[in-house]
């Protein structure tokens, strides 16, 4: 999977979701639901940037970043996607999907760290 492409697409959709939440949902959701929606947008945008970072690191020749790409994409879809769905009236069984997505996002950052171990250890 192309991390740069995935990051750019998740970023674009994140901005669209943020605008939708701010303008289309503000009068329809209570404060807690709107805050949850904003959390989903924030995590999506942060991990879109993470994917751009992974893509840039991949171009430097740093090997082993493919797991991070997949973990960030799937984790974002599960984490943010489940929150979006729950806030918009989706089935309650999606609740346990959110922490699973979060665990995958954490694993993605660990995968980046694993790929970077020992890389560039010349004093920085």
The first five atom37 places (N, CA, C, CB, O) and aatype in JSON, in Angstrom:
{
  "aatype": [20, 20, 20, 20, 20, 20, 20, 20, 20, 20, 20, 20, 20, 20, 20, 20, 20, 20, 20, 20, 20, 20, 20, 20, 20, 20, 20, 20, 20, 20, 20, 20, 20, 20, 20, 20, 20, 20, 20, 20, 20, 20, 20, 20, 20, 20, 20, 20, 20, 20, 20, 20, 20, 20, 20, 20, 20, 20, 20, 20, 20, 20, 20, 20, 20, 20, 20, 20, 20, 20, 20, 20, 20, 20, 20, 20, 20, 20, 20, 20, 20, 20, 20, 20, 20, 20, 20, 20, 20, 20, 20, 20, 20, 20, 20, 20, 20, 20, 20, 20, 20, 20, 20, 20, 20, 20, 20, 20, 20, 20, 20, 20, 20, 20, 20, 20, 20, 20, 20, 20, 20, 20, 20, 20],
  "atom_mask": [
    [1, 1, 1, 1, 1],
    [1, 1, 1, 1, 1],
    [1, 1, 1, 1, 1],
    [1, 1, 1, 1, 1],
    [1, 1, 1, 1, 1],
    [1, 1, 1, 1, 1],
    [1, 1, 1, 1, 1],
    [1, 1, 1, 1, 1],
    [1, 1, 1, 1, 1],
    [1, 1, 1, 1, 1],
    [1, 1, 1, 1, 1],
    [1, 1, 1, 1, 1],
    [1, 1, 1, 1, 1],
    [1, 1, 1, 1, 1],
    [1, 1, 1, 1, 1],
    [1, 1, 1, 1, 1],
    [1, 1, 1, 1, 1],
    [1, 1, 1, 1, 1],
    [1, 1, 1, 1, 1],
    [1, 1, 1, 1, 1],
    [1, 1, 1, 1, 1],
    [1, 1, 1, 1, 1],
    [1, 1, 1, 1, 1],
    [1, 1, 1, 1, 1],
    [1, 1, 1, 1, 1],
    [1, 1, 1, 1, 1],
    [1, 1, 1, 1, 1],
    [1, 1, 1, 1, 1],
    [1, 1, 1, 1, 1],
    [1, 1, 1, 1, 1],
    [1, 1, 1, 1, 1],
    [1, 1, 1, 1, 1],
    [1, 1, 1, 1, 1],
    [1, 1, 1, 1, 1],
    [1, 1, 1, 1, 1],
    [1, 1, 1, 1, 1],
    [1, 1, 1, 1, 1],
    [1, 1, 1, 1, 1],
    [1, 1, 1, 1, 1],
    [1, 1, 1, 1, 1],
    [1, 1, 1, 1, 1],
    [1, 1, 1, 1, 1],
    [1, 1, 1, 1, 1],
    [1, 1, 1, 1, 1],
    [1, 1, 1, 1, 1],
    [1, 1, 1, 1, 1],
    [1, 1, 1, 1, 1],
    [1, 1, 1, 1, 1],
    [1, 1, 1, 1, 1],
    [1, 1, 1, 1, 1],
    [1, 1, 1, 1, 1],
    [1, 1, 1, 1, 1],
    [1, 1, 1, 1, 1],
    [1, 1, 1, 1, 1],
    [1, 1, 1, 1, 1],
    [1, 1, 1, 1, 1],
    [1, 1, 1, 1, 1],
    [1, 1, 1, 1, 1],
    [1, 1, 1, 1, 1],
    [1, 1, 1, 1, 1],
    [1, 1, 1, 1, 1],
    [1, 1, 1, 1, 1],
    [1, 1, 1, 1, 1],
    [1, 1, 1, 1, 1],
    [1, 1, 1, 1, 1],
    [1, 1, 1, 1, 1],
    [1, 1, 1, 1, 1],
    [1, 1, 1, 1, 1],
    [1, 1, 1, 1, 1],
    [1, 1, 1, 1, 1],
    [1, 1, 1, 1, 1],
    [1, 1, 1, 1, 1],
    [1, 1, 1, 1, 1],
    [1, 1, 1, 1, 1],
    [1, 1, 1, 1, 1],
    [1, 1, 1, 1, 1],
    [1, 1, 1, 1, 1],
    [1, 1, 1, 1, 1],
    [1, 1, 1, 1, 1],
    [1, 1, 1, 1, 1],
    [1, 1, 1, 1, 1],
    [1, 1, 1, 1, 1],
    [1, 1, 1, 1, 1],
    [1, 1, 1, 1, 1],
    [1, 1, 1, 1, 1],
    [1, 1, 1, 1, 1],
    [1, 1, 1, 1, 1],
    [1, 1, 1, 1, 1],
    [1, 1, 1, 1, 1],
    [1, 1, 1, 1, 1],
    [1, 1, 1, 1, 1],
    [1, 1, 1, 1, 1],
    [1, 1, 1, 1, 1],
    [1, 1, 1, 1, 1],
    [1, 1, 1, 1, 1],
    [1, 1, 1, 1, 1],
    [1, 1, 1, 1, 1],
    [1, 1, 1, 1, 1],
    [1, 1, 1, 1, 1],
    [1, 1, 1, 1, 1],
    [1, 1, 1, 1, 1],
    [1, 1, 1, 1, 1],
    [1, 1, 1, 1, 1],
    [1, 1, 1, 1, 1],
    [1, 1, 1, 1, 1],
    [1, 1, 1, 1, 1],
    [1, 1, 1, 1, 1],
    [1, 1, 1, 1, 1],
    [1, 1, 1, 1, 1],
    [1, 1, 1, 1, 1],
    [1, 1, 1, 1, 1],
    [1, 1, 1, 1, 1],
    [1, 1, 1, 1, 1],
    [1, 1, 1, 1, 1],
    [1, 1, 1, 1, 1],
    [1, 1, 1, 1, 1],
    [1, 1, 1, 1, 1],
    [1, 1, 1, 1, 1],
    [1, 1, 1, 1, 1],
    [1, 1, 1, 1, 1],
    [1, 1, 1, 1, 1],
    [1, 1, 1, 1, 1],
    [1, 1, 1, 1, 1],
    [1, 1, 1, 1, 1]
  ],
  "atom_positions": [
    [[0.85, -1.18, 0.0], [0.0, 0.0, 0.0], [0.89, 1.24, 0.0], [-0.97, 0.0, 1.23], [1.92, 1.27, 0.68]],
    [[0.51, 2.23, -0.75], [1.25, 3.48, -0.86], [0.89, 4.38, 0.33], [0.95, 4.19, -2.21], [-0.22, 4.9, 0.4]],
    [[1.83, 4.56, 1.25], [1.57, 5.35, 2.45], [1.28, 6.81, 2.13], [2.76, 5.27, 3.4], [0.41, 7.42, 2.77]],
    [[1.99, 7.38, 1.15], [1.74, 8.78, 0.79], [0.33, 8.96, 0.25], [2.77, 9.25, -0.25], [-0.36, 9.92, 0.62]],
    [[-0.09, 8.07, -0.62], [-1.43, 8.15, -1.18], [-2.48, 7.96, -0.08], [-1.62, 7.1, -2.28], [-3.45, 8.72, -0.01]],
    [[-2.29, 6.96, 0.77], [-3.24, 6.71, 1.85], [-3.31, 7.9, 2.8], [-2.84, 5.43, 2.63], [-4.4, 8.3, 3.22]],
    [[-2.17, 8.48, 3.14], [-2.15, 9.64, 4.02], [-2.85, 10.83, 3.42], [-0.73, 10.0, 4.37], [-3.61, 11.53, 4.1]],
    [[-2.6, 11.07, 2.14], [-3.24, 12.2, 1.47], [-4.76, 12.02, 1.42], [-2.68, 12.37, 0.05], [-5.51, 12.96, 1.66]],
    [[-5.21, 10.81, 1.11], [-6.65, 10.55, 1.04], [-7.31, 10.63, 2.41], [-6.91, 9.18, 0.43], [-8.38, 11.22, 2.54]],
    [[-6.67, 10.04, 3.43], [-7.23, 10.14, 4.78], [-7.24, 11.58, 5.26], [-6.45, 9.26, 5.76], [-8.15, 11.99, 5.97]],
    [[-6.23, 12.35, 4.87], [-6.2, 13.77, 5.24], [-7.33, 14.53, 4.6], [-4.88, 14.38, 4.84], [-8.01, 15.32, 5.26]],
    [[-7.55, 14.32, 3.31], [-8.64, 15.01, 2.61], [-9.99, 14.65, 3.22], [-8.63, 14.66, 1.12], [-10.81, 15.53, 3.47]],
    [[-10.21, 13.37, 3.46], [-11.48, 12.94, 4.05], [-11.61, 13.47, 5.48], [-11.6, 11.39, 4.04], [-12.71, 13.78, 5.93]],
    [[-10.5, 13.58, 6.2], [-10.53, 14.13, 7.54], [-10.95, 15.6, 7.56], [-9.17, 13.99, 8.19], [-11.72, 16.01, 8.43]],
    [[-10.46, 16.37, 6.61], [-10.87, 17.77, 6.52], [-12.35, 17.86, 6.17], [-10.01, 18.53, 5.46], [-13.07, 18.69, 6.73]],
    [[-12.8, 17.02, 5.26], [-14.22, 17.01, 4.9], [-15.07, 16.64, 6.12], [-14.48, 16.01, 3.74], [-16.09, 17.27, 6.39]],
    [[-14.63, 15.61, 6.85], [-15.38, 15.19, 8.05], [-15.39, 16.3, 9.09], [-14.77, 13.91, 8.65], [-16.41, 16.54, 9.74]],
    [[-14.27, 16.99, 9.26], [-14.21, 18.09, 10.22], [-15.16, 19.21, 9.85], [-12.81, 18.63, 10.32], [-15.85, 19.76, 10.71]],
    [[-15.2, 19.55, 8.58], [-16.12, 20.6, 8.12], [-17.57, 20.16, 8.29], [-15.84, 20.96, 6.64], [-18.43, 20.94, 8.69]],
    [[-17.84, 18.9, 7.97], [-19.19, 18.36, 8.15], [-19.61, 18.43, 9.61], [-19.27, 16.91, 7.63], [-20.73, 18.81, 9.94]],
    [[-18.69, 18.04, 10.5], [-19.0, 18.1, 11.92], [-19.24, 19.52, 12.41], [-17.9, 17.48, 12.72], [-20.17, 19.77, 13.18]],
    [[-18.4, 20.44, 11.97], [-18.51, 21.82, 12.43], [-19.73, 22.54, 11.87], [-17.26, 22.59, 12.06], [-20.33, 23.37, 12.55]],
    [[-20.08, 22.22, 10.64], [-21.16, 22.96, 10.0], [-22.45, 22.17, 9.84], [-20.7, 23.43, 8.66], [-23.54, 22.73, 9.96]],
    [[-22.34, 20.88, 9.58], [-23.53, 20.09, 9.33], [-24.1, 19.39, 10.55], [-23.24, 19.08, 8.31], [-25.29, 19.06, 10.58]],
    [[-23.26, 19.17, 11.56], [-23.73, 18.42, 12.72], [-23.86, 19.25, 13.99], [-22.81, 17.27, 12.98], [-24.48, 18.82, 14.96]],
    [[-23.28, 20.44, 13.98], [-23.23, 21.25, 15.2], [-24.61, 21.46, 15.82], [-22.6, 22.59, 14.91], [-24.76, 21.42, 17.04]],
    [[-25.61, 21.68, 15.0], [-26.96, 21.93, 15.53], [-27.74, 20.64, 15.74], [-27.73, 22.85, 14.58], [-28.84, 20.67, 16.29]],
    [[-27.18, 19.5, 15.31], [-27.92, 18.23, 15.4], [-27.43, 17.3, 16.5], [-27.84, 17.51, 14.09], [-28.13, 16.38, 16.9]],
    [[-26.21, 17.55, 16.99], [-25.63, 16.66, 17.99], [-25.48, 17.39, 19.32], [-24.27, 16.14, 17.53], [-25.3, 18.61, 19.35]],
    [[-25.57, 16.64, 20.42], [-25.29, 17.25, 21.71], [-23.77, 17.43, 21.84], [-25.85, 16.38, 22.88], [-23.0, 16.95, 21.01]],
    [[-23.36, 18.13, 22.87], [-21.95, 18.49, 23.05], [-21.05, 17.26, 23.15], [-21.77, 19.36, 24.29], [-19.95, 17.25, 22.59]],
    [[-21.51, 16.2, 23.85], [-20.69, 14.99, 23.99], [-20.51, 14.29, 22.66], [-21.33, 14.03, 25.0], [-19.4, 13.86, 22.34]],
    [[-21.56, 14.17, 21.89], [-21.47, 13.5, 20.59], [-20.59, 14.31, 19.64], [-22.87, 13.31, 19.97], [-19.79, 13.74, 18.89]],
    [[-20.72, 15.62, 19.67], [-19.89, 16.46, 18.81], [-18.42, 16.36, 19.21], [-20.36, 17.93, 18.88], [-17.55, 16.35, 18.34]],
    [[-18.15, 16.28, 20.5], [-16.77, 16.12, 20.96], [-16.21, 14.77, 20.51], [-16.71, 16.24, 22.51], [-15.04, 14.69, 20.11]],
    [[-17.01, 13.72, 20.56], [-16.57, 12.41, 20.07], [-16.26, 12.47, 18.58], [-17.65, 11.34, 20.35], [-15.26, 11.91, 18.13]],
    [[-17.11, 13.13, 17.83], [-16.89, 13.27, 16.39], [-15.58, 14.01, 16.13], [-18.07, 14.01, 15.73], [-14.8, 13.62, 15.26]],
    [[-15.35, 15.09, 16.88], [-14.11, 15.86, 16.74], [-12.88, 15.02, 17.11], [-14.17, 17.11, 17.62], [-11.83, 15.18, 16.5]],
    [[-13.02, 14.15, 18.09], [-11.92, 13.25, 18.44], [-11.59, 12.32, 17.28], [-12.26, 12.43, 19.7], [-10.43, 12.1, 16.97]],
    [[-12.63, 11.78, 16.64], [-12.41, 10.91, 15.49], [-11.7, 11.65, 14.37], [-13.75, 10.35, 14.98], [-10.79, 11.11, 13.74]],
    [[-12.11, 12.9, 14.12], [-11.47, 13.71, 13.08], [-10.0, 13.96, 13.44], [-12.21, 15.05, 12.89], [-9.12, 13.81, 12.6]],
    [[-9.74, 14.33, 14.68], [-8.37, 14.62, 15.12], [-7.47, 13.39, 14.95], [-8.36, 15.07, 16.59], [-6.36, 13.51, 14.43]],
    [[-7.92, 12.24, 15.38], [-7.11, 11.03, 15.23], [-6.91, 10.68, 13.76], [-7.77, 9.85, 15.96], [-5.83, 10.24, 13.37]],
    [[-7.93, 10.89, 12.96], [-7.78, 10.62, 11.53], [-6.72, 11.53, 10.92], [-9.13, 10.8, 10.8], [-5.87, 11.07, 10.16]],
    [[-6.76, 12.81, 11.25], [-5.8, 13.75, 10.68], [-4.39, 13.49, 11.19], [-6.22, 15.18, 10.99], [-3.43, 13.59, 10.43]],
    [[-4.26, 13.18, 12.46], [-2.92, 12.87, 13.01], [-2.33, 11.66, 12.3], [-3.0, 12.61, 14.54], [-1.14, 11.65, 11.97]],
    [[-3.15, 10.66, 12.06], [-2.62, 9.44, 11.43], [-2.46, 9.59, 9.92], [-3.53, 8.26, 11.73], [-1.7, 8.86, 9.29]],
    [[-3.19, 10.53, 9.33], [-2.91, 10.88, 7.93], [-1.5, 11.47, 7.85], [-3.98, 11.9, 7.38], [-0.74, 11.14, 6.94]],
    [[-1.17, 12.35, 8.79], [0.19, 12.9, 8.82], [1.21, 11.81, 9.12], [0.28, 14.01, 9.87], [2.31, 11.81, 8.57]],
    [[0.84, 10.89, 10.0], [1.73, 9.76, 10.28], [2.01, 8.94, 9.03], [1.13, 8.87, 11.36], [3.14, 8.5, 8.81]],
    [[1.0, 8.75, 8.22], [1.19, 8.02, 6.96], [2.09, 8.79, 6.0], [-0.16, 7.73, 6.3], [2.9, 8.19, 5.3]],
    [[1.94, 10.11, 5.97], [2.83, 10.91, 5.12], [4.28, 10.79, 5.62], [2.39, 12.4, 5.12], [5.21, 10.71, 4.81]],
    [[4.46, 10.76, 6.94], [5.78, 10.55, 7.51], [6.34, 9.19, 7.11], [5.73, 10.68, 9.04], [7.5, 9.08, 6.71]],
    [[5.52, 8.17, 7.22], [5.94, 6.82, 6.84], [6.33, 6.8, 5.37], [4.82, 5.79, 7.12], [7.34, 6.2, 5.0]],
    [[5.53, 7.43, 4.53], [5.85, 7.48, 3.11], [7.16, 8.19, 2.85], [4.74, 8.16, 2.35], [7.96, 7.74, 2.03]],
    [[7.39, 9.31, 3.55], [8.65, 10.03, 3.38], [9.83, 9.21, 3.88], [8.6, 11.38, 4.12], [10.88, 9.17, 3.23]],
    [[9.67, 8.56, 5.02], [10.75, 7.71, 5.55], [11.04, 6.55, 4.61], [10.38, 7.17, 6.93], [12.19, 6.15, 4.43]],
    [[10.0, 6.02, 4.02], [10.16, 4.92, 3.08], [11.04, 5.35, 1.9], [8.79, 4.43, 2.58], [11.84, 4.56, 1.39]],
    [[10.88, 6.59, 1.47], [11.67, 7.1, 0.34], [13.13, 7.34, 0.71], [11.07, 8.4, -0.17], [13.97, 7.47, -0.18]],
    [[13.44, 7.39, 2.01], [14.84, 7.54, 2.42], [15.56, 6.21, 2.42], [14.92, 8.17, 3.81], [16.77, 6.15, 2.64]],
    [[14.82, 5.14, 2.18], [15.42, 3.82, 2.18], [15.22, 3.06, 3.48], [16.86, 3.92, 1.9], [15.7, 1.93, 3.62]],
    [[14.52, 3.66, 4.44], [14.24, 2.96, 5.69], [13.31, 1.78, 5.39], [13.6, 3.92, 6.74], [12.21, 1.96, 4.87]],
    [[13.76, 0.61, 5.72], [13.01, -0.61, 5.4], [12.08, -0.99, 6.55], [13.97, -1.78, 5.1], [12.25, -0.53, 7.68]],
    [[11.1, -1.81, 6.24], [10.23, -2.39, 7.26], [9.06, -1.54, 7.67], [11.02, -2.7, 8.44], [8.51, -1.73, 8.76]],
    [[8.65, -0.6, 6.83], [7.55, 0.29, 7.2], [6.18, -0.17, 6.71], [7.83, 1.65, 6.66], [5.17, 0.44, 7.06]],
    [[6.14, -1.22, 5.93], [4.85, -1.7, 5.41], [3.86, -2.04, 6.52], [5.07, -2.91, 4.53], [2.68, -1.7, 6.4]],
    [[4.3, -2.7, 7.6], [3.32, -2.97, 8.67], [2.74, -1.7, 9.27], [3.96, -3.8, 9.78], [1.55, -1.65, 9.59]],
    [[3.55, -0.67, 9.42], [3.06, 0.59, 9.98], [1.99, 1.19, 9.08], [4.21, 1.59, 10.18], [0.97, 1.7, 9.56]],
    [[2.21, 1.12, 7.78], [1.24, 1.66, 6.84], [-0.1, 0.96, 7.02], [1.73, 1.51, 5.39], [-1.13, 1.61, 7.17]],
    [[-0.07, -0.34, 7.0], [-1.32, -1.11, 7.14], [-1.98, -0.88, 8.49], [-1.06, -2.59, 6.95], [-3.2, -0.73, 8.57]],
    [[-1.18, -0.84, 9.55], [-1.74, -0.64, 10.89], [-2.38, 0.74, 11.02], [-0.65, -0.81, 11.95], [-3.44, 0.87, 11.62]],
    [[-1.74, 1.77, 10.45], [-2.32, 3.11, 10.5], [-3.62, 3.18, 9.7], [-1.32, 4.13, 9.96], [-4.6, 3.76, 10.16]],
    [[-3.63, 2.6, 8.52], [-4.84, 2.67, 7.69], [-5.99, 1.9, 8.34], [-4.56, 2.11, 6.28], [-7.08, 2.44, 8.52]],
    [[-5.74, 0.65, 8.69], [-6.82, -0.15, 9.28], [-7.22, 0.4, 10.64], [-6.38, -1.63, 9.41], [-8.41, 0.45, 10.97]],
    [[-6.23, 0.81, 11.43], [-6.53, 1.38, 12.75], [-7.38, 2.63, 12.64], [-5.25, 1.7, 13.48], [-8.32, 2.82, 13.41]],
    [[-7.06, 3.5, 11.68], [-7.83, 4.73, 11.49], [-9.26, 4.41, 11.04], [-7.14, 5.65, 10.47], [-10.22, 4.99, 11.53]],
    [[-9.37, 3.48, 10.1], [-10.71, 3.11, 9.63], [-11.56, 2.56, 10.77], [-10.62, 2.08, 8.5], [-12.74, 2.88, 10.88]],
    [[-10.96, 1.73, 11.61], [-11.71, 1.14, 12.72], [-11.97, 2.16, 13.83], [-10.96, -0.06, 13.29], [-13.09, 2.26, 14.33]],
    [[-10.94, 2.91, 14.21], [-11.09, 3.86, 15.32], [-12.02, 5.01, 14.93], [-9.71, 4.41, 15.74], [-13.1, 5.17, 15.5]],
    [[-11.59, 5.78, 13.96], [-12.4, 6.94, 13.57], [-13.72, 6.52, 12.94], [-11.63, 7.83, 12.6], [-14.76, 7.11, 13.21]],
    [[-13.66, 5.5, 12.09], [-14.88, 5.03, 11.43], [-15.95, 4.57, 12.4], [-14.55, 3.91, 10.5], [-17.13, 4.87, 12.2]],
    [[-15.56, 3.86, 13.44], [-16.55, 3.39, 14.41], [-17.13, 4.56, 15.2], [-15.92, 2.37, 15.37], [-18.32, 4.56, 15.51]],
    [[-16.31, 5.55, 15.52], [-16.84, 6.72, 16.23], [-17.8, 7.5, 15.34], [-15.68, 7.64, 16.7], [-18.88, 7.89, 15.78]],
    [[-17.4, 7.71, 14.08], [-18.32, 8.4, 13.16], [-19.66, 7.67, 13.11], [-17.7, 8.48, 11.74], [-20.72, 8.29, 13.22]],
    [[-19.59, 6.36, 12.94], [-20.82, 5.57, 12.83], [-21.66, 5.65, 14.11], [-20.48, 4.12, 12.5], [-22.88, 5.82, 14.04]],
    [[-21.02, 5.51, 15.26], [-21.76, 5.55, 16.52], [-22.42, 6.91, 16.74], [-20.83, 5.24, 17.69], [-23.58, 6.98, 17.15]],
    [[-21.69, 7.97, 16.47], [-22.24, 9.31, 16.66], [-23.43, 9.56, 15.73], [-21.15, 10.37, 16.41], [-24.38, 10.25, 16.09]],
    [[-23.35, 8.98, 14.53], [-24.41, 9.2, 13.54], [-25.54, 8.17, 13.65], [-23.83, 9.16, 12.15], [-26.39, 8.09, 12.76]],
    [[-25.55, 7.38, 14.74], [-26.67, 6.48, 14.99], [-26.44, 5.04, 14.59], [-27.85, 6.97, 14.29], [-27.39, 4.26, 14.5]],
    [[-25.19, 4.66, 14.34], [-24.87, 3.28, 13.97], [-25.14, 2.32, 15.11], [-23.43, 3.17, 13.54], [-25.43, 2.73, 16.23]],
    [[-25.04, 1.05, 14.83], [-25.33, 0.04, 15.85], [-24.34, 0.09, 17.01], [-25.33, -1.35, 15.23], [-23.15, 0.33, 16.82]],
    [[-24.85, -0.15, 18.19], [-24.04, -0.07, 19.42], [-22.92, -1.11, 19.45], [-24.94, -0.27, 20.64], [-21.93, -0.92, 20.16]],
    [[-23.05, -2.2, 18.68], [-22.0, -3.23, 18.7], [-20.69, -2.69, 18.14], [-22.44, -4.45, 17.9], [-19.65, -3.33, 18.28]],
    [[-20.72, -1.52, 17.5], [-19.49, -0.91, 17.0], [-18.62, -0.35, 18.14], [-19.83, 0.2, 16.02], [-17.44, -0.06, 17.93]],
    [[-19.2, -0.19, 19.32], [-18.45, 0.35, 20.46], [-17.12, -0.36, 20.72], [-19.29, 0.27, 21.7], [-16.11, 0.32, 20.87]],
    [[-17.09, -1.69, 20.77], [-15.82, -2.38, 21.01], [-14.82, -2.29, 19.85], [-16.1, -3.82, 21.3], [-13.65, -2.63, 20.02]],
    [[-15.26, -1.84, 18.69], [-14.36, -1.71, 17.55], [-13.4, -0.54, 17.76], [-15.17, -1.5, 16.24], [-12.26, -0.59, 17.31]],
    [[-13.86, 0.5, 18.46], [-13.05, 1.7, 18.67], [-11.73, 1.38, 19.37], [-13.83, 2.72, 19.46], [-10.68, 1.77, 18.86]],
    [[-11.72, 0.7, 20.52], [-10.44, 0.41, 21.16], [-9.56, -0.55, 20.34], [-10.68, -0.18, 22.53], [-8.33, -0.49, 20.43]],
    [[-10.17, -1.42, 19.56], [-9.38, -2.28, 18.67], [-8.63, -1.41, 17.66], [-10.3, -3.31, 17.95], [-7.45, -1.63, 17.4]],
    [[-9.33, -0.44, 17.08], [-8.68, 0.5, 16.16], [-7.57, 1.27, 16.85], [-9.7, 1.47, 15.58], [-6.5, 1.47, 16.28]],
    [[-7.82, 1.7, 18.07], [-6.79, 2.41, 18.85], [-5.57, 1.54, 19.09], [-7.36, 2.87, 20.17], [-4.44, 2.03, 19.0]],
    [[-5.79, 0.28, 19.39], [-4.65, -0.64, 19.6], [-3.83, -0.79, 18.32], [-5.15, -2.03, 20.07], [-2.61, -0.87, 18.37]],
    [[-4.51, -0.83, 17.18], [-3.79, -0.92, 15.9], [-2.99, 0.36, 15.62], [-4.78, -1.19, 14.75], [-1.9, 0.29, 15.07]],
    [[-3.53, 1.5, 16.0], [-2.8, 2.75, 15.83], [-1.53, 2.76, 16.69], [-3.69, 3.95, 16.18], [-0.47, 3.17, 16.24]],
    [[-1.65, 2.31, 17.93], [-0.48, 2.19, 18.8], [0.53, 1.24, 18.19], [-0.89, 1.71, 20.22], [1.73, 1.53, 18.17]],
    [[0.05, 0.11, 17.69], [0.95, -0.86, 17.05], [1.64, -0.25, 15.84], [0.17, -2.12, 16.64], [2.79, -0.57, 15.55]],
    [[0.94, 0.63, 15.12], [1.55, 1.31, 13.98], [2.73, 2.16, 14.39], [0.52, 2.16, 13.27], [3.77, 2.14, 13.74]],
    [[2.57, 2.91, 15.47], [3.69, 3.73, 15.96], [4.84, 2.86, 16.45], [3.23, 4.66, 17.09], [6.01, 3.2, 16.25]],
    [[4.52, 1.75, 17.08], [5.57, 0.82, 17.51], [6.28, 0.24, 16.29], [4.99, -0.32, 18.38], [7.49, 0.04, 16.31]],
    [[5.53, -0.04, 15.22], [6.15, -0.54, 13.99], [7.09, 0.49, 13.38], [5.06, -0.94, 12.97], [8.14, 0.13, 12.84]],
    [[6.73, 1.78, 13.45], [7.63, 2.82, 12.97], [8.9, 2.83, 13.82], [6.94, 4.21, 13.01], [10.01, 2.9, 13.29]],
    [[8.73, 2.76, 15.12], [9.9, 2.74, 16.02], [10.77, 1.53, 15.74], [9.44, 2.74, 17.49], [12.0, 1.63, 15.74]],
    [[10.15, 0.38, 15.51], [10.9, -0.85, 15.23], [11.71, -0.7, 13.95], [9.94, -2.05, 15.12], [12.88, -1.1, 13.89]],
    [[11.1, -0.13, 12.93], [11.8, 0.07, 11.65], [12.96, 1.05, 11.82], [10.82, 0.57, 10.57], [13.99, 0.94, 11.16]],
    [[12.78, 2.03, 12.71], [13.79, 3.07, 12.88], [14.91, 2.69, 13.84], [13.13, 4.33, 13.37], [15.92, 3.38, 13.9]],
    [[14.75, 1.61, 14.58], [15.77, 1.25, 15.57], [17.13, 1.13, 14.89], [15.4, -0.07, 16.28], [17.28, 0.47, 13.87]],
    [[18.09, 1.77, 15.48], [19.45, 1.69, 14.95], [19.7, 2.5, 13.69], [19.78, 0.29, 14.69], [20.84, 2.6, 13.24]],
    [[18.65, 3.08, 13.12], [18.79, 3.87, 11.88], [19.15, 5.31, 12.26], [17.47, 3.82, 11.01], [18.43, 5.94, 13.04]],
    [[20.22, 5.8, 11.73], [20.62, 7.18, 11.99], [21.11, 7.42, 13.4], [19.48, 8.09, 11.73], [20.8, 8.45, 13.99]],
    [[21.88, 6.5, 13.94], [22.38, 6.63, 15.31], [23.76, 7.27, 15.38], [22.42, 5.27, 15.98], [24.55, 6.96, 16.27]],
    [[24.04, 8.15, 14.45], [25.36, 8.8, 14.42], [25.33, 10.12, 15.17], [25.82, 9.02, 12.99], [25.71, 11.16, 14.63]],
    [[24.88, 10.08, 16.4], [24.92, 11.26, 17.25], [23.64, 12.05, 17.34], [25.97, 12.15, 16.78], [23.59, 13.03, 18.07]],
    [[22.59, 11.67, 16.62], [21.33, 12.4, 16.73], [20.22, 11.5, 17.19], [20.96, 13.03, 15.41], [19.08, 11.95, 17.33]]
  ]
}
